[in-house]
Amino acid sequence: MKKLLSRIMLVLLLAGTAGVAQAQPVTSEPADSVMITRLLQSGNGSTLDFARKFLNVPYVAHTLEVNSHERLVVNTRQLDCTTLVETVVALKLCAEKGMKSFSDYARMLQRLRYRHGKLDGYESRLHYFSDWIDDKKAMGLVEEVQAPNPPFTAVQKLKIDFMSLHPGSYKALKDNPVLVKKIAATEKTLTGRTYRYIPKDKVDNSDAMRRAVKEGDIIAITCSKPGLDIAHLGFAVWRKDGLHLLNASQLHKKVVEEPMTLRQYLQKHPSHTGIRIVRLK
């Protein structure tokens, strides 16, 4: 009888977990789980509400490159532009679904960071943000805004090969040359894709811009740097003087709401060409 009950319990357990994406072992500190749990248990809020919880967190690059083998890294104590966006989006999606535990958050973060939500080595991480956008669109998590025209008057055509041409800049590629071919294969699938964007000379304080870009939208800054698609990420913040960027800033060395307008910010960077807009569904 005990054996029968055990088998029944096992079947029920498997049935309850079937189809649920299980997070891989997580690299994190206790402070990360405390903060994530506190934010989720405080209730739902806007994307910017969650983003502002990370203001003044230090900017640190390469926080995902801490393991010899790819693992899910949760680090709320140090952020770069991409990990800030992923952290905030994972929190927002969890909150909308009533998910309140750290394990819920880890599963959601894995869904965002990896292709089809499946962690399967370094090459499964979505290293190029255009790849991230298209993958998350396919999963029904985000949409890319590419109309109306104006202000979306420009077209970006991708020519992607930066990582495979600069493997020495990436610890995993430097340590595991076999990965370079896998990354190059991904780059080949991205090359040739086209997207409409707002050129930087059209990023202004007009009614058309305010209708096209909503507070909390993800702003992806396009660039002319060879082999790359996106130079920087952040969240849209509207003020009286125009559009601003909430971002993990290498210049300020922390997460900030940029004091200058986004138009001014873009003009200070010659390689920045404009902005693409991504919105949570």
N, C-alpha and C positions, 0 to 999 in steps of 0.2 A: 504493500500500500504506500509506504514511504517513497519507494522508487517511482511509483506511478505519479505521485504528487510532485516529485522533483522534476520528472519529465514534463508534466503539465506546466509547471512554473517556468521551465526553460523555454518551452514553446511560446508561452505568453510574453516572456522577456524578449525573445527574438522577434516576435511579431510587433512588439512595441517599438523596437529600435530599427526595424527594417525601413530602408529608405532614408534614414536620418544620417546626414553627413557627420561623421565622427572626426573631431579635431585630432591631429597628431599630437604627440608629446610637446608641451609648451615650454619655451624658454622665457622666464619672467622672474620678477622679484615679488616678494609679498606685498610691497607697496602698490604694485600694479593691480593685483586682484582686489585690494582694499579700495582703491580709487574707482575702478570699473564698477564694482558692486555697489558702491555708494552712489555713483551717478545713475545707475540703472534703477536702483531702489527709490531714488528721489522722484521718479516719474518721468513722463514724456515731456519733451520740450522741442523747440525749433532746432534746426541744424546749427544756427549761430549760437543758441544757448549752450549747446554742447561744446562747440568750438571755443567759446570764450572761457570755458573751464580750464583751458590749457594755455591761456595767456601767460607769458613770462616763463614758460617751460623752456629750458635751454635748447638751442638748435645744435644738434649733433648729427653728423653724416655717418652713413654705413652702419647703423645700429642693427641691421638685419644680418650683417656678415660676421657673426660671432660664433658660429658652429662649423665644425669640419664637414658635417652633412646637413642638408637643408632641414630646418625645423621651423615651426611656427614661433615667431618671436613677438612677444607683447612687451612693449616698453613705453610707458606713459611718462617717464621721467626725462626722456631725451627724444626729440622729434626732429625729422626733416620734413620737407614740404609734402612728400608722398605719404609718409607714415602718419602725419597729422591728418591728412584727408582720409586715409583708411580708418584711422582710429575713430574719428568723428562720425563717419558714415556708418561704421559697424555699430556704434552706440545708438545712433538715430534709428537704424533698422531694427535693432533689438528692442528699443523702447516702444516702437510702433507695434511690435508683435507681442508685447508684454513679457519679453524675456528679461530676467532679472539676475541671472547667475553669471559668474565668471566663465563657466564652461559654455554657457549659451553664447557669450561674447566671443570666446575663442573660436567656436564653430563659425560664427558669422564673419569674423575677421579672415578665417581661412577661405570662406566662400568668396570674399572680395579679392584677396591677394593672389590667388592661384587660378589657373585656367580651369574653367568649369567647376571651380571650388575644390579641386582635388590636389592635394600636395603630393607630388610625385617627382621629387628632386628639384634641383636649382632651376632647371629649364622650364619647370611648370609654373614658376613665379612670373607674373606679368610685369616684365621689366620696362616695357615701353608703354606710356600712358594711352596711346591710341589703341594698343592691344587690350589694355584694361577696359577702356570705354566699350569697345566692340564686344568683348566677352561679357561684361556686366549687362549690356543691352540685350544680348542673347539670353541671359538668365532672367531678364525681366526686372532688374533692379534699378536701372537708370535709363534715361533717354538723353540723346544729344540734341540740343536745340541748334538748328541750322537755317532758320527762317524767322522773320521775313527778310527780304532783300530790297532796300537796306534795312538794318545795318550789316547783314551778313553778305558782304559784297565780294569777298575774296575766296579763293579756293586753294587749299593746301594739298599738294600731291606728295605722298611720302616717298622718300628714298632713304631707307633705313639700313645702316650697317655699322653704326658707331661701336657697339660692344665687340663685335667680331674683329674689327680693325684695331681695337685698343684693348686687347685682353689683359695687358699688364695693369690696367686701371681697376680691375675687378679681381678680388682675392680668389673667388671660386674658379674663375677662368685661368688665372695664373697658376693655381695649384692643380687644376684638372684640365689640361689642354683638350681632352676629348670633348669637353662641354662646348668648346668654341664652335664646332660644326653644328651642334644642336641649336645653339643660339643663332647661328647664321641661317639655318633652315627656317626658323621663326621669322627672322628679319626679311627673308625672301617672300614670305606670305604677306607681310605688311607692305612691302614696297609696291607702289602703284595705287594704293587706296587713296581716295580723295574725300575731303571734308570741307564744308563751307565754314568760314570764320569771319570775325569782325576785325578788319585791319586796324592797326593802332591809331591811325589818324582819324578813325571814325568812333573811337572810344571817347565819348563826351557825356555831357549832362543833359542830353536831349530827351524829349518825351519818348522818342523811338527807342533809345537805349534803355530807358527805365521800363518800357514794356517788354523788351527782349530779354533783359537780364533781371532775375529776381533775387532778392536777398537770400543768402544761403546756397545759391547755385555754386557749383564747382567751376572755377575759372582755370583753364589750362592755357598757359601762355605759349603760343607758337614761336618758332625760331628758325633762323636761317643757318644755324650751325650745321655743317655737313654731317650727315648720318643720323641726325636726331629729329624728333618730331615736336617734343614739348620741352621747354626750358625750365618751367616752374609751375607750381600749383598753389591754389588757395581758395578762399571762399569770398563770395561777393558781399560787400557791405555798402549800402547806399547812405550817403550823408547829403546835407544841403549843397555842398560844393561839388558833388559828383560821386562816382564809383570808387570805392577803396577796396583793398585786398587784406583779408585776415589770413596770415601765412606764417609758416616757420621760416624765419628770415635769416639767411646766412650773414647779411649785412648787420642786422641788429643782434645777432647771436641768440635769438629767442623767438618765441611765438608772439607776434604783435598784430595789431590792426594798423596797417601802414599809414603814417601821418599824411603823406602826400597822396594825391589822387592816383588812381591807376593810370590815367592818361600821362601824368607827370612821370610816374614810375617807368612806364614803357618807353617814354622818350629818352630816359637816361641809359637805356640798354640798346645799343645799335642793332644787336642780333635778334632782338624781340620784334616779331612782325605783327602780332595781334593776339586775339583771344578766341578760344573755343569754349562753349558753354555746355556743361553737363548738369542735369537735374535729376534728383532722386524721384522715383515713381511713387 
